[in-house]
Amino acid sequence: MQQSDAPLIPRPEGLYCPEGDFHIDPMRPVARALVTHGHADHARAGHGAVLATRQTLDIMALRYGPDFAQSQQIADGVADINGVRIAFHPAGHVLGSAQISLHTRHQRITITGDYARRPNAACAPWEPVPCDILVTEATFALPVFRHPDPAAEIGKLLASVAAFPDRAHLVGAYALGKAQRVIMLLRAAGYDAPIYIHGALQKLCDYHIAQDIALGDLRPATVERGRKGDFAGAIVLAPPSAFAATWAQRFPDPVICFASGWMMVRARARQRGVELPLVISDHVDWPELTRTITELDPSETWVTHGREDAILRWCALEGRQARPLRLVGYEDEPE
């Protein structure tokens, strides 16, 4: 297929659909952007027009201000842009996250954005979307990545809290999605005590609550001088960047934790000074990625956002057509 005939083209700005004249998750300002979800490696400010789910538009407004784009359009139902039929389907990644399906004149294309197939009480579950071309993320596209049961990881956290009642447990969790998922997992495990949150998490936690995500009793993680003992035995959530600041030094001999799929890589945990790694991911792991391709059975699989070589090799061994997109500017998601 010649690039001029391709339904999607990698450009410096991001993935471009010539037939519809729009970009998907562009990294640079463009005239018309379709956005899968609110993480910063997918959602940027400065576009002319943005089409996304209502929740993603709300989240972008919280992060970038209400004027993050010249115009906004909620992706309810099916839209049509220059003859390309567009629909948004839940991706199971974070609140408001969506897969984007495109029906061009000749093909059905599904752009997954980031997606997860395991239950997540903080967002709508992933839906299978039949397609001729599947554009899949590859964040954890190596056979070594087989994520454990997140409930078991939360069990490790609660066991540590019970074992060290005099120490605060500081859990690194990104503000959009991961923090709320950890909170919901704690609540599902029967933890009904107050959970303390860094101020950087407040806006997005408040938004989840407004969207009927019951996060329970959340309190500010504010330490007054001479009162460190107030947080003994407490669970405190904060963005990982806060751990490098003096803020983290205010707590009583804290147990440093980090909730991420990358915590399977011991070197990453050591580099971050993590005492209790929690392998909780909001992306598909290797078995889920290969199962998705097998179940959807697309004519072609296009791979982006991560490690491409292993999944391309797997597709070749399975007799499946696949190609890397190698989009510029996409690095490891802060997950």
Residue frames as qw, qx, qy, qz and C-alpha x, y, z in Angstrom:
[[0.000, 0.889, 0.459, 0.000, 0.00, 0.00, 0.00],
 [0.381, 0.443, -0.029, 0.811, 1.40, 3.37, -1.02],
 [0.191, -0.284, -0.508, 0.790, 1.48, 5.98, 1.74],
 [0.238, 0.028, -0.162, -0.957, -0.81, 8.22, -0.33],
 [0.591, -0.203, -0.605, -0.493, -3.38, 5.39, -0.36],
 [0.345, -0.104, -0.819, 0.446, -3.01, 4.51, 3.33],
 [0.343, -0.741, -0.502, -0.284, -6.05, 5.18, 5.53],
 [0.492, -0.863, 0.005, 0.117, -3.73, 6.45, 8.28],
 [0.642, 0.559, -0.217, 0.478, -0.32, 8.07, 7.95],
 [0.625, -0.560, -0.205, 0.503, 2.27, 8.69, 10.70],
 [0.295, 0.796, 0.023, 0.529, 3.24, 12.36, 10.68],
 [0.334, 0.225, -0.489, 0.773, 5.37, 14.48, 13.03],
 [0.402, -0.338, 0.135, -0.840, 2.15, 15.84, 14.52],
 [0.542, -0.055, 0.731, -0.411, 0.72, 12.34, 15.08],
 [0.334, 0.203, 0.892, 0.227, -1.44, 9.78, 13.29],
 [0.273, 0.369, -0.107, -0.882, -3.23, 11.41, 10.34],
 [0.508, 0.407, 0.759, -0.012, -6.33, 10.30, 8.42],
 [0.106, -0.121, 0.420, 0.893, -6.13, 11.81, 4.90],
 [0.099, -0.448, -0.772, -0.440, -9.67, 10.87, 3.94],
 [0.309, -0.785, -0.531, 0.077, -11.15, 12.62, 6.98],
 [0.279, 0.642, -0.137, 0.701, -8.44, 15.31, 7.26],
 [0.549, -0.755, 0.133, -0.334, -7.95, 14.89, 11.02],
 [0.328, 0.441, -0.766, 0.334, -5.32, 13.61, 13.46],
 [0.810, -0.461, -0.338, -0.134, -5.69, 11.11, 16.30],
 [0.721, -0.627, -0.043, 0.292, -3.96, 11.97, 19.60],
 [0.565, 0.671, -0.099, 0.470, -1.63, 14.49, 17.94],
 [0.663, -0.375, -0.238, 0.602, 1.45, 15.64, 19.86],
 [0.208, -0.109, 0.094, 0.968, 1.49, 19.07, 18.18],
 [0.358, 0.499, 0.342, -0.711, -1.32, 21.55, 17.57],
 [0.157, 0.154, 0.801, 0.557, -3.48, 20.64, 14.55],
 [0.328, -0.139, -0.236, -0.904, -6.67, 21.94, 12.97],
 [0.808, -0.217, -0.114, -0.536, -8.81, 18.95, 14.01],
 [0.112, 0.355, -0.889, 0.266, -7.92, 16.34, 16.66],
 [0.831, -0.310, -0.324, -0.329, -9.66, 13.19, 17.84],
 [0.030, -0.550, 0.690, -0.470, -8.48, 12.37, 21.38],
 [0.645, -0.131, -0.748, -0.081, -8.71, 8.93, 23.00],
 [0.632, -0.627, -0.423, 0.168, -8.17, 9.98, 26.64],
 [0.133, -0.980, -0.013, -0.147, -6.82, 12.64, 28.95],
 [0.766, -0.415, 0.150, 0.467, -3.23, 11.50, 29.61],
 [0.004, 0.859, -0.188, -0.477, -0.68, 14.06, 28.47],
 [0.264, -0.310, 0.756, 0.513, 0.97, 11.77, 25.92],
 [0.228, 0.427, 0.821, 0.303, -2.37, 11.62, 24.08],
 [0.006, -0.883, -0.460, -0.091, -4.17, 14.86, 24.95],
 [0.428, -0.114, -0.026, 0.896, -2.49, 18.20, 24.31],
 [0.124, 0.799, 0.350, -0.473, -3.80, 21.74, 24.29],
 [0.081, -0.549, 0.341, 0.758, -3.72, 24.18, 21.38],
 [0.279, 0.235, 0.829, 0.423, -5.76, 22.38, 18.69],
 [0.234, -0.109, -0.285, -0.923, -8.32, 24.09, 16.53],
 [0.764, -0.203, -0.097, -0.605, -11.08, 21.56, 17.23],
 [0.039, -0.260, 0.935, -0.236, -11.19, 18.53, 19.54],
 [0.789, -0.142, -0.311, -0.511, -13.58, 15.58, 19.35],
 [0.224, 0.200, -0.880, 0.367, -13.54, 13.33, 22.45],
 [0.410, -0.517, -0.751, 0.011, -15.81, 11.82, 25.08],
 [0.276, -0.861, -0.129, -0.408, -17.48, 14.24, 27.44],
 [0.755, -0.631, 0.010, 0.180, -15.35, 13.01, 30.34],
 [0.722, 0.042, 0.139, 0.677, -12.11, 13.41, 28.38],
 [0.158, 0.693, 0.174, 0.681, -13.11, 16.95, 27.40],
 [0.522, -0.826, -0.090, -0.192, -13.86, 17.70, 31.06],
 [0.825, -0.394, 0.071, 0.399, -10.49, 16.28, 32.13],
 [0.561, 0.340, 0.161, 0.738, -8.64, 18.28, 29.49],
 [0.108, -0.821, -0.141, -0.542, -10.39, 21.43, 30.73],
 [0.704, -0.708, -0.024, 0.049, -9.33, 20.63, 34.31],
 [0.804, -0.202, 0.159, 0.537, -5.73, 20.12, 33.22],
 [0.463, 0.185, 0.297, 0.815, -5.29, 22.84, 30.60],
 [0.130, 0.341, 0.179, -0.914, -8.05, 25.34, 31.33],
 [0.555, 0.515, 0.569, -0.321, -11.45, 25.65, 29.62],
 [0.482, 0.804, -0.121, -0.325, -9.97, 27.22, 26.46],
 [0.578, -0.376, 0.657, 0.304, -7.60, 24.34, 25.64],
 [0.363, 0.210, 0.722, 0.550, -9.00, 24.25, 22.07],
 [0.159, 0.020, -0.198, -0.967, -10.87, 26.66, 19.82],
 [0.720, -0.094, -0.132, -0.675, -13.87, 24.32, 19.75],
 [0.207, -0.189, 0.931, -0.233, -14.95, 21.07, 21.38],
 [0.700, 0.006, -0.370, -0.610, -17.32, 18.33, 20.32],
 [0.586, -0.262, 0.684, -0.345, -18.61, 15.54, 22.54],
 [0.267, 0.236, -0.860, -0.365, -18.27, 12.13, 20.93],
 [0.553, 0.138, 0.654, -0.497, -21.81, 10.90, 21.66],
 [0.783, 0.483, 0.321, -0.225, -23.13, 8.44, 19.12],
 [0.716, 0.164, 0.432, 0.523, -21.64, 8.37, 15.62],
 [0.053, 0.807, -0.083, -0.582, -20.04, 11.37, 13.92],
 [0.751, 0.475, 0.333, 0.315, -19.13, 11.95, 10.28],
 [0.166, -0.797, 0.233, 0.532, -16.10, 13.95, 9.18],
 [0.258, 0.595, -0.543, -0.533, -15.61, 14.32, 5.44],
 [0.804, 0.192, -0.417, -0.376, -17.33, 10.99, 4.80],
 [0.407, 0.184, -0.840, 0.308, -15.43, 9.03, 7.50],
 [0.677, -0.563, -0.273, -0.387, -17.82, 7.56, 10.08],
 [0.232, 0.399, -0.656, 0.598, -16.41, 7.85, 13.60],
 [0.730, -0.555, -0.263, -0.301, -17.48, 6.19, 16.85],
 [0.002, -0.567, 0.659, -0.494, -15.97, 6.07, 20.31],
 [0.855, -0.246, -0.430, -0.153, -15.99, 2.86, 22.41],
 [0.580, -0.764, 0.252, -0.125, -14.84, 2.34, 26.03],
 [0.571, 0.562, -0.568, 0.188, -11.16, 1.41, 26.40],
 [0.863, -0.430, -0.261, 0.052, -11.07, 0.42, 30.09],
 [0.605, 0.309, -0.288, 0.675, -7.93, 2.51, 30.67],
 [0.132, -0.168, -0.432, 0.876, -9.00, 5.59, 32.66],
 [0.241, 0.656, 0.560, -0.446, -12.20, 7.58, 33.12],
 [0.381, 0.785, -0.005, -0.489, -13.40, 8.80, 29.73],
 [0.187, -0.437, 0.754, 0.454, -10.92, 6.69, 27.76],
 [0.770, 0.457, 0.243, -0.374, -12.08, 5.45, 24.39],
 [0.496, -0.015, 0.692, 0.524, -11.09, 3.44, 21.38],
 [0.366, 0.577, -0.065, -0.727, -11.85, 5.27, 18.14],
 [0.591, 0.230, 0.739, 0.228, -13.37, 3.34, 15.26],
 [0.199, 0.535, -0.280, -0.772, -13.18, 4.75, 11.74],
 [0.661, 0.390, 0.638, 0.067, -15.24, 3.54, 8.80],
 [0.008, 0.496, -0.407, -0.767, -13.62, 4.81, 5.63],
 [0.667, 0.372, -0.259, -0.592, -14.84, 4.00, 2.13],
 [0.718, 0.297, -0.617, -0.126, -13.04, 0.66, 2.16],
 [0.546, 0.073, -0.740, 0.385, -12.01, -0.31, 5.71],
 [0.595, -0.757, -0.163, -0.216, -12.95, -0.44, 9.37],
 [0.480, 0.398, -0.497, 0.603, -10.12, 0.77, 11.62],
 [0.625, -0.740, -0.246, -0.034, -9.93, 0.65, 15.41],
 [0.318, 0.564, -0.437, 0.625, -7.41, 2.90, 17.17],
 [0.651, -0.445, -0.595, 0.156, -7.19, 1.57, 20.71],
 [0.180, -0.847, 0.237, -0.441, -5.35, 4.48, 22.28],
 [0.055, 0.309, -0.870, 0.381, -4.40, 2.86, 25.59],
 [0.761, -0.225, -0.269, -0.546, -6.62, 0.04, 26.78],
 [0.112, -0.283, 0.878, -0.370, -7.02, -2.51, 29.56],
 [0.580, -0.145, -0.665, -0.447, -9.15, -5.61, 29.69],
 [0.356, -0.216, -0.806, 0.420, -9.22, -6.23, 33.44],
 [0.244, -0.810, -0.513, -0.145, -12.11, -4.83, 35.51],
 [0.306, 0.076, -0.230, 0.921, -11.54, -1.30, 36.75],
 [0.114, -0.701, -0.673, 0.206, -14.20, 0.21, 38.98],
 [0.148, -0.610, -0.051, 0.777, -12.96, 3.72, 38.18],
 [0.250, 0.411, -0.400, -0.781, -13.98, 3.63, 34.49],
 [0.844, 0.283, 0.070, -0.451, -16.15, 1.89, 31.90],
 [0.735, -0.210, 0.615, 0.191, -14.94, -1.56, 30.76],
 [0.014, -0.388, 0.675, 0.627, -13.17, -2.25, 27.46],
 [0.768, 0.396, 0.336, -0.375, -15.38, -3.31, 24.56],
 [0.531, -0.048, 0.681, 0.503, -14.25, -5.44, 21.59],
 [0.404, 0.713, 0.010, -0.573, -14.60, -3.50, 18.33],
 [0.803, 0.247, 0.479, 0.256, -14.47, -5.55, 15.09],
 [0.111, 0.865, -0.239, -0.427, -12.10, -4.10, 12.51],
 [0.856, 0.489, -0.054, 0.158, -10.03, -4.71, 9.40],
 [0.484, 0.483, -0.388, 0.618, -7.06, -2.75, 10.81],
 [0.644, -0.711, -0.259, 0.112, -6.26, -2.77, 14.52],
 [0.289, 0.670, -0.344, 0.591, -3.98, -0.01, 15.78],
 [0.785, -0.534, -0.311, 0.048, -2.80, -1.31, 19.14],
 [0.203, -0.862, 0.414, -0.209, -0.60, 0.08, 21.86],
 [0.868, 0.138, -0.431, 0.203, 2.44, -1.97, 22.87],
 [0.266, -0.815, 0.339, -0.388, 3.35, -0.51, 26.27],
 [0.576, -0.444, 0.666, -0.166, 3.96, -3.95, 27.80],
 [0.866, 0.410, -0.129, -0.255, 4.50, -5.91, 24.59],
 [0.245, 0.505, -0.821, 0.108, 7.09, -8.38, 25.86],
 [0.730, -0.192, -0.634, -0.166, 6.33, -11.95, 26.98],
 [0.372, 0.006, -0.667, 0.645, 7.82, -11.22, 30.42],
 [0.252, -0.099, 0.238, -0.933, 4.96, -8.84, 31.23],
 [0.466, -0.370, -0.768, -0.235, 2.22, -10.93, 32.84],
 [0.178, -0.454, 0.288, -0.824, 0.55, -8.71, 35.37],
 [0.154, -0.154, -0.914, 0.341, -0.64, -10.25, 38.65],
 [0.234, -0.707, -0.647, -0.163, -4.11, -9.92, 40.14],
 [0.061, 0.571, -0.145, 0.806, -4.40, -6.27, 41.29],
 [0.691, -0.611, -0.096, -0.373, -6.44, -7.38, 44.30],
 [0.900, -0.203, -0.190, 0.335, -3.46, -9.47, 45.43],
 [0.451, 0.365, -0.153, 0.800, -1.18, -6.44, 45.07],
 [0.342, -0.641, 0.027, -0.686, -3.53, -4.41, 47.25],
 [0.883, -0.421, -0.204, -0.040, -3.43, -7.32, 49.71],
 [0.723, 0.095, -0.247, 0.639, 0.36, -6.81, 49.94],
 [0.043, 0.529, -0.099, 0.842, -0.18, -3.14, 50.74],
 [0.641, -0.580, -0.068, -0.498, -2.73, -3.88, 53.47],
 [0.911, -0.223, -0.261, 0.228, -0.49, -6.61, 54.94],
 [0.517, 0.263, -0.232, 0.781, 2.35, -4.10, 55.15],
 [0.265, -0.598, 0.025, -0.756, 0.08, -1.53, 56.83],
 [0.835, -0.484, -0.150, -0.215, -0.84, -4.15, 59.43],
 [0.868, -0.041, -0.228, 0.440, 2.80, -5.16, 59.92],
 [0.419, 0.065, -0.149, 0.893, 4.08, -1.58, 60.33],
 [0.138, -0.809, -0.569, -0.054, 1.35, 0.34, 62.16],
 [0.345, -0.744, -0.079, 0.567, 3.75, 3.15, 63.13],
 [0.292, -0.225, 0.477, 0.798, 4.74, 3.96, 59.55],
 [0.521, 0.606, 0.110, -0.591, 2.84, 5.88, 56.90],
 [0.614, 0.153, 0.676, 0.377, 2.55, 4.13, 53.54],
 [0.205, 0.670, -0.149, -0.698, 3.17, 6.60, 50.71],
 [0.661, 0.303, 0.663, 0.179, 1.82, 5.22, 47.44],
 [0.004, -0.400, 0.394, 0.828, 3.01, 6.80, 44.19],
 [0.402, 0.486, 0.772, 0.077, 0.07, 6.90, 41.77],
 [0.145, 0.124, 0.354, 0.916, -0.49, 9.13, 38.76],
 [0.233, 0.186, 0.338, -0.892, -3.23, 11.70, 39.15],
 [0.664, 0.239, -0.161, -0.690, -5.50, 10.51, 36.34],
 [0.829, 0.134, -0.465, -0.281, -6.66, 6.92, 36.57],
 [0.597, 0.133, -0.723, 0.320, -4.07, 5.15, 38.70],
 [0.069, -0.179, 0.562, -0.805, -4.81, 7.05, 41.93],
 [0.663, -0.058, 0.081, -0.742, -8.55, 6.46, 41.62],
 [0.816, 0.086, -0.540, -0.189, -8.08, 2.81, 40.70],
 [0.381, 0.160, -0.753, 0.512, -5.89, 2.19, 43.75],
 [0.325, -0.122, 0.413, -0.842, -8.51, 3.87, 45.93],
 [0.790, 0.018, -0.163, -0.591, -11.29, 1.72, 44.46],
 [0.711, 0.146, -0.683, 0.083, -9.21, -1.45, 44.92],
 [0.103, 0.160, -0.691, 0.697, -8.65, -0.52, 48.57],
 [0.552, -0.055, 0.223, -0.801, -12.37, 0.04, 49.05],
 [0.827, 0.094, -0.419, -0.364, -13.18, -3.28, 47.36],
 [0.555, 0.159, -0.745, 0.333, -10.75, -4.96, 49.77],
 [0.551, -0.649, -0.524, 0.029, -12.77, -3.62, 52.71],
 [0.440, -0.126, -0.235, 0.857, -10.49, -0.73, 53.63],
 [0.058, -0.822, -0.481, -0.299, -12.94, 1.95, 54.82],
 [0.463, -0.604, -0.154, 0.630, -10.49, 4.12, 56.78],
 [0.223, 0.929, -0.034, -0.295, -9.68, 7.60, 55.50],
 [0.775, 0.199, 0.236, 0.551, -7.24, 7.70, 52.58],
 [0.174, -0.816, 0.028, 0.551, -5.02, 10.75, 52.45],
 [0.675, 0.542, 0.330, 0.376, -4.22, 12.41, 49.14],
 [0.395, -0.217, 0.127, 0.883, -1.67, 14.94, 47.95],
 [0.246, 0.644, 0.207, -0.694, -3.14, 18.23, 46.75],
 [0.141, 0.378, -0.626, -0.668, -2.15, 17.43, 43.16],
 [0.042, -0.177, -0.965, -0.189, -4.73, 14.60, 43.15],
 [0.194, 0.371, 0.587, -0.693, -7.62, 16.62, 44.54],
 [0.417, 0.378, -0.174, -0.808, -9.17, 18.03, 41.33],
 [0.470, 0.165, -0.760, -0.418, -9.29, 14.73, 39.49],
 [0.117, -0.175, -0.928, 0.306, -10.53, 12.81, 42.55],
 [0.287, 0.386, 0.383, -0.789, -13.29, 15.40, 42.97],
 [0.477, 0.313, -0.422, -0.704, -14.20, 14.97, 39.30],
 [0.319, 0.009, -0.941, -0.108, -14.42, 11.17, 39.68],
 [0.058, 0.303, 0.769, -0.561, -16.71, 11.63, 42.66],
 [0.380, 0.410, 0.051, -0.827, -18.88, 13.98, 40.60],
 [0.524, 0.258, -0.638, -0.503, -19.07, 11.18, 38.00],
 [0.870, -0.258, 0.040, -0.419, -20.48, 8.80, 40.65],
 [0.714, 0.230, -0.599, 0.281, -17.20, 6.98, 41.33],
 [0.639, -0.736, -0.058, -0.215, -17.50, 6.35, 45.09],
 [0.526, 0.495, -0.522, 0.455, -13.99, 6.95, 46.42],
 [0.677, -0.496, -0.491, 0.233, -15.03, 7.08, 50.07],
 [0.379, -0.906, -0.057, 0.179, -13.45, 9.20, 52.79],
 [0.677, 0.378, -0.030, 0.631, -10.57, 11.19, 51.25],
 [0.363, -0.896, -0.113, 0.229, -8.61, 13.73, 53.28],
 [0.359, 0.871, -0.286, 0.174, -5.80, 16.16, 52.53],
 [0.878, -0.107, -0.206, 0.418, -2.29, 14.81, 53.22],
 [0.081, 0.833, -0.166, 0.521, -1.26, 17.93, 55.07],
 [0.746, -0.249, -0.437, 0.435, 1.36, 17.56, 57.79],
 [0.184, -0.942, 0.037, -0.279, 1.60, 20.27, 60.41],
 [0.307, 0.573, -0.610, 0.453, 4.90, 20.93, 62.12],
 [0.175, -0.320, 0.749, -0.553, 5.42, 18.63, 65.10],
 [0.735, 0.066, 0.396, -0.546, 2.47, 16.36, 64.23],
 [0.325, 0.374, -0.795, -0.350, 4.05, 13.64, 62.10],
 [0.154, -0.007, 0.956, -0.248, 2.45, 10.96, 64.23],
 [0.578, 0.335, 0.248, -0.701, -0.97, 11.84, 62.84],
 [0.694, 0.450, -0.383, -0.413, -0.16, 9.72, 59.78],
 [0.182, -0.335, 0.919, -0.101, 1.15, 6.62, 61.55],
 [0.398, 0.203, 0.889, -0.095, -0.50, 3.62, 59.90],
 [0.472, 0.663, 0.196, -0.547, -2.12, 5.78, 57.22],
 [0.612, 0.283, 0.565, 0.475, -2.22, 5.23, 53.46],
 [0.050, 0.778, -0.025, -0.626, -1.22, 8.36, 51.57],
 [0.686, 0.456, 0.455, 0.338, -1.47, 8.73, 47.78],
 [0.058, -0.823, 0.156, 0.543, 0.67, 11.19, 45.87],
 [0.721, 0.677, -0.144, -0.019, 2.05, 11.71, 42.36],
 [0.903, -0.058, -0.066, 0.421, 5.51, 10.11, 42.10],
 [0.375, 0.624, -0.104, 0.678, 7.10, 13.52, 41.57],
 [0.451, -0.795, 0.057, -0.402, 6.16, 14.45, 45.15],
 [0.922, -0.332, -0.054, 0.190, 8.52, 11.80, 46.52],
 [0.661, 0.267, -0.069, 0.697, 11.53, 13.81, 45.36],
 [0.073, -0.718, 0.008, -0.692, 10.33, 16.89, 47.24],
 [0.029, 0.254, -0.676, 0.691, 10.57, 17.79, 50.91],
 [0.688, -0.211, -0.068, -0.691, 6.85, 16.94, 51.19],
 [0.867, -0.037, -0.488, -0.087, 7.61, 13.22, 51.55],
 [0.440, 0.229, -0.631, 0.596, 10.09, 13.85, 54.37],
 [0.360, -0.385, 0.236, -0.816, 7.30, 15.09, 56.62],
 [0.865, -0.205, -0.232, -0.394, 5.93, 11.60, 57.24],
 [0.589, -0.581, 0.535, -0.173, 6.99, 9.15, 59.99],
 [0.325, -0.339, 0.859, 0.202, 9.55, 6.72, 58.51],
 [0.722, 0.364, 0.043, -0.587, 7.39, 6.18, 55.43],
 [0.628, 0.047, 0.743, 0.226, 7.12, 2.96, 53.45],
 [0.252, 0.517, -0.337, -0.746, 7.60, 4.12, 49.86],
 [0.590, 0.291, 0.753, 0.015, 5.29, 2.30, 47.45],
 [0.210, 0.407, -0.384, -0.802, 4.59, 2.77, 43.75],
 [0.662, 0.345, 0.625, -0.228, 1.62, 1.42, 41.79],
 [0.399, 0.667, -0.381, -0.502, 2.58, 0.71, 38.18],
 [0.968, 0.244, 0.025, -0.046, 2.94, -2.12, 35.69],
 [0.483, 0.699, -0.445, 0.284, 6.60, -1.09, 35.47],
 [0.473, -0.631, 0.520, -0.328, 7.13, -2.32, 39.02],
 [0.994, 0.068, 0.090, 0.007, 7.63, -5.77, 37.51],
 [0.651, 0.554, -0.258, 0.450, 11.06, -4.43, 36.50],
 [0.693, -0.575, -0.263, 0.346, 13.08, -4.57, 39.71],
 [0.506, 0.053, 0.028, 0.860, 15.67, -2.12, 38.43],
 [0.091, -0.597, -0.270, -0.750, 12.96, 0.54, 38.04],
 [0.626, -0.706, -0.315, -0.100, 11.78, -0.03, 41.60],
 [0.716, -0.332, -0.126, 0.601, 15.32, 0.29, 42.92],
 [0.336, 0.316, 0.152, 0.874, 15.96, 3.45, 40.91],
 [0.289, -0.651, -0.247, -0.657, 12.91, 5.06, 42.48],
 [0.000, -0.281, 0.693, -0.664, 13.78, 3.91, 46.00],
 [0.721, -0.235, -0.212, -0.616, 10.59, 1.88, 46.20],
 [0.241, -0.305, 0.845, -0.367, 10.34, -0.39, 49.24],
 [0.496, 0.267, 0.788, -0.249, 6.99, -1.93, 48.31],
 [0.161, 0.168, -0.574, -0.785, 6.39, -2.19, 44.53],
 [0.548, 0.351, 0.618, -0.441, 2.75, -2.72, 43.56],
 [0.117, -0.043, 0.753, 0.646, 2.30, -4.19, 40.09],
 [0.332, 0.636, 0.603, -0.349, -0.99, -2.53, 39.15],
 [0.198, -0.103, 0.526, 0.821, -1.31, -1.68, 35.47],
 [0.463, 0.578, 0.342, -0.578, -3.93, 0.10, 33.40],
 [0.412, 0.541, -0.547, -0.488, -2.68, -1.44, 30.15],
 [0.980, 0.096, -0.074, -0.159, -2.95, -4.88, 28.57],
 [0.469, -0.576, 0.645, 0.180, -0.07, -7.23, 29.34],
 [0.073, 0.356, -0.810, -0.459, 1.44, -9.69, 26.84],
 [0.160, 0.238, 0.958, 0.033, -1.24, -12.43, 27.12],
 [0.274, 0.688, 0.494, -0.456, -4.03, -9.86, 26.91],
 [0.178, 0.649, -0.348, -0.653, -2.44, -8.14, 23.92],
 [0.050, 0.186, -0.896, -0.399, -2.04, -11.36, 21.94],
 [0.193, 0.409, 0.873, -0.184, -5.53, -12.50, 22.96],
 [0.277, 0.690, 0.196, -0.639, -7.00, -9.23, 21.70],
 [0.209, 0.492, -0.594, -0.601, -5.36, -9.63, 18.30],
 [0.032, 0.029, 0.988, 0.145, -6.47, -13.27, 18.12],
 [0.212, 0.517, 0.749, -0.357, -10.06, -12.54, 19.09],
 [0.304, 0.720, 0.064, -0.620, -10.53, -9.49, 16.87],
 [0.691, 0.147, 0.615, 0.350, -8.68, -11.22, 14.02],
 [0.265, 0.837, -0.037, -0.477, -7.94, -8.07, 11.97],
 [0.822, 0.539, 0.041, 0.179, -6.52, -8.28, 8.46],
 [0.509, 0.497, -0.301, 0.636, -3.65, -6.05, 9.65],
 [0.574, -0.734, -0.261, 0.252, -2.27, -5.02, 13.04],
 [0.347, 0.703, -0.166, 0.599, -0.44, -1.72, 13.35],
 [0.713, -0.453, -0.382, 0.375, 1.68, -1.29, 16.47],
 [0.163, 0.704, -0.115, 0.681, 2.52, 1.89, 18.34],
 [0.445, -0.720, 0.208, -0.490, 3.21, 3.37, 21.79],
 [0.762, -0.495, 0.403, -0.114, 5.80, 0.97, 23.12],
 [0.334, -0.435, 0.799, 0.247, 7.86, -2.08, 22.30],
 [0.701, 0.437, -0.134, -0.547, 7.09, -3.20, 18.77],
 [0.269, 0.477, -0.812, -0.202, 9.62, -5.91, 17.89],
 [0.206, -0.055, 0.948, -0.234, 8.27, -8.79, 19.98],
 [0.556, 0.433, 0.526, -0.477, 4.64, -8.37, 18.95],
 [0.521, 0.626, -0.349, -0.463, 5.62, -7.95, 15.30],
 [0.126, 0.354, -0.924, -0.067, 7.58, -11.20, 15.56],
 [0.377, 0.165, 0.828, -0.381, 4.62, -12.93, 17.23],
 [0.604, 0.559, 0.147, -0.549, 2.32, -11.74, 14.43],
 [0.391, 0.563, -0.646, -0.336, 4.76, -13.06, 11.81],
 [0.050, -0.171, 0.978, -0.111, 4.88, -16.46, 13.51],
 [0.425, 0.362, 0.697, -0.451, 1.08, -16.51, 13.62],
 [0.320, 0.320, 0.699, 0.553, 0.85, -15.63, 9.92],
 [0.028, 0.870, 0.450, -0.200, -0.64, -12.21, 10.63],
 [0.413, 0.605, 0.109, 0.672, 0.10, -9.02, 8.75],
 [0.437, -0.816, -0.228, 0.300, 1.60, -6.38, 11.04],
 [0.493, 0.553, -0.030, 0.671, 3.62, -3.18, 10.80],
 [0.413, -0.464, -0.368, 0.692, 5.18, -0.67, 13.21],
 [0.151, 0.920, 0.308, 0.187, 4.02, 2.93, 13.18],
 [0.619, -0.096, -0.128, 0.769, 6.98, 4.40, 15.10],
 [0.028, -0.917, -0.278, -0.284, 5.21, 7.62, 15.92],
 [0.425, 0.337, -0.318, 0.778, 7.56, 10.40, 16.99],
 [0.185, -0.469, 0.230, -0.832, 7.27, 11.86, 20.48],
 [0.828, -0.383, -0.122, -0.391, 5.56, 8.96, 22.27],
 [0.206, 0.441, -0.796, 0.359, 7.57, 7.58, 25.17],
 [0.304, -0.229, -0.890, 0.251, 6.76, 5.37, 28.16],
 [0.354, -0.674, -0.336, -0.555, 3.40, 6.45, 29.44],
 [0.090, -0.337, 0.613, -0.709, 3.41, 7.76, 33.01],
 [0.726, -0.234, -0.478, -0.435, 1.40, 4.76, 34.10]]
